[in-house]
Each structure stands twice: as C-alpha cells, then as structure tokens.
Amino acid sequence: MRLVDFQCLETAREAYFLVAMLSDAAERCRRESIQMLEVVGLRPVLDSAVLAAAPHRRSLTSWLYCYKASDAALARQLKDPSVWEPSLFDGDSSL
C-alpha cells in the first residue's frame, strides 16, 4: 500500500493527522496481510513525525523526483527541502 498524496488544511495539526491516518492504514495492512505501507516524499517536519511513529524505514539511494529550474533565484529556493511537497500523484494524467 502506498500513500500517494497527503494534504491537510490544518497545518498546525497536519503531523497528527498524518500519523493517525498511517496508523489506521498500518492496521488495515496487518488485517489484510499487506506486507508494506509506503510513504514517499514528505517535507522534513512530516517525515520526522512519521519516522517517530514508524517501526521500520528503508533508505533510498537517490531522490525519486527530477527537476530543472531555469531561474537561478528559484533554483536557490528549491535547495531548501522544507519548500517541497512532492507527491506520487500525477496531476497531468488526471485531466
């Protein structure tokens, strides 16, 4: 099972909601004999919350997303992991 996209309107409580949702998902995985629950691409604050609650973690050798910023100022901003909210949801394919 893979969490493809997580968005929360209550940013002050988003870590709480994410961990609660993943806890329920993990319980469903146990009941249905699903071997893995995967979460990819969270901002550092959410990643830390999941790491504190998750029993296991695997490291990936590289980032799963590629980009090229043609504007130098934008490229500098994108070096900060906290500005990213990557998702496995492909918005172009849903149109």
C-alpha positions, 0 to 999 in steps of 0.5 A: 500500500502506498500513500500517494498524496497527503494534504491537510488544511490544518497545518498546525495539526497536519503531523497528527493527522498524518500519523493517525491516518498511517496508523489506521492504514498500518492496521488495515495492512496487518488485517489484510496481510499487506506486507508494506505501507509506503510513504514517499516524499514528505517535507522534513517536519512530516517525515520526522513525525512519521519516522517517530511513529514508524517501526521500520524505514528503508533508505533510498539511494537517490531522490525519486523526483527530477527537476530543472529550474531555469531561474537561478533565484528559484533554483536557490529556493528549491535547495531548501527541502522544507519548500517541497511537497512532492507527491506520487500523484500525477496531476497531468494524467488526471485531466 
